[in-house]
Amino acid sequence: MVTLKDLLNLESCRVMFSGDPKRIFLIYARRWFDGKKVVANSLPFELPLDNTSIILGNPLTEEGDAYLVTNPLRMGDDLYRWLSGVDRLVVLYEERYVGASIRRLKLRKYLDYLVAYRRETVDRETITLYTLESGKIADSKTFVRLHR
């Protein structure tokens, strides 16, 4: 069982963040992208990252140490072909919420992890970490944060 903390230490994987999780994504981006050349198709929001070189371009054609793909569900089959051959850290950031419905998406075959964020109410957030193997959900763990 992989935890959110374990995910911080991964060097090479394909992980998607969904539900517009700005705060949690920034924690991971600071750790994963530190000192690296990151190629991004666009930035999901302003990323205050020190010691990181972010190049806006096409991650599918440009070389980098890590890749950031924003709104991958709007991209086509070129993304899937590229994901099947890349062996570096690839972070996908989807503004829309995708949770267990990942089972219906073709993208599931190319992901290792899905971090699904949902703000339930004003004082409750949930983060579900899905581990995917061969396009199937192998494990999931939900974390709840209550604001008091």
Buried (B, 14 or more C-beta within 10 A) or exposed (E): EBEBEEBEEBEEBBBBBBBBBBEBBBEBBBEBBEEBBBBBBEEBEEBEBEEBEBEEBEBBEBEBBBBBBBBBBEBEEEBBEBBEEBEBBBBBBBBEBBBEEBEEBEBBEBBBBBBBBBBEEEEEBBBBBBBBEEBEBEEBEEBEBEEE
